[in-house]
Structures are given as C-alpha cells and as structure tokens.
Amino acid sequence: QVQLQESGPGLVKASQTLSLTCAVSGGSITTNGYGWNWIRQPPGKGLEWIGFIHNTGTTDYSPSLKSRTSISMDTSKNQFALQLRSVTPEDTAVYCCTGGLGEWGQGTQVTVSS
C-alpha cells in the first residue's frame, strides 16, 4: 500500500516561495498510470485542488494558481514537490499530497505571515 508524507516549512513569509515535498513509500511514483496531486484547505474553507503530476512527468495546474505553481518529481528519491511562488496570507492552509490508488498524506499546516 502506498503511503505519502508531506514535509516542509510550517511558516513562510509573504512574497516568498512555499516549498513542500511529498515522500512516497510502498510504491514507485513512476508506476504506469499513477498520478500525484497537491490539494489544500484554507481555514474555514473547502478543499482546493492545486495541481497534478503524472508518472510520466506531465503536469496540470489549477487555472487560478497556475501562474505561481510548479510541481516536479524526483524519481531518485521517489518523491514529488510543490513550489508556490509569491505567497500571501491567503495561501495559509493545510497542504496535502495525494496519489497512487487514492492515498492521502496526513497534511501539513503552512502559515504565511504578512
């Protein structure tokens, strides 16, 4: 069974870049057909899809975040990463990685300070 674990700073200053990593265990991120997502939930709001990377490396992003988002994968470490540039306090949220056959990481709180 695939397991996912997010890691990264819990506090980021406004205008800087938020960088998170999702380590995958129990399976390879290059498994044919697998895709890997980043999702977030701001306080008091619903889930928001951020973006996706396919096992082939193809990416897709939410239109509202596309200009500030990059998702990449490191096959040597079996992990994928999120970069969100020029953050504001509105980017404060619990960030989760998902993928494989529908597995979720536990999520990590990221607060953007003004």
Stockholm file with secondary structure:
# STOCKHOLM 1.0

chainA/1-114         QVQLQESGPGLVKASQTLSLTCAVSGGSITTNGYGWNWIRQPPGKGLEWIGFIHNTGTTDYSPSLKSRTSISMDTSKNQFALQLRSVTPEDTAVYCCTGGLGEWGQGTQVTVSS
#=GR chainA/1-114 SS CCEEEEESCSEEETTSCEEEEEEEESSCTTSTTCEEEEEEECTTSCCEEEEEEETTSCEEECTTTGGGEEEEEETTTTEEEEEECSCCGGGCEEEEEEETTTEECCCEEEEEEC
#=GC SS_cons         CCEEEEESCSEEETTSCEEEEEEEESSCTTSTTCEEEEEEECTTSCCEEEEEEETTSCEEECTTTGGGEEEEEETTTTEEEEEECSCCGGGCEEEEEEETTTEECCCEEEEEEC
//
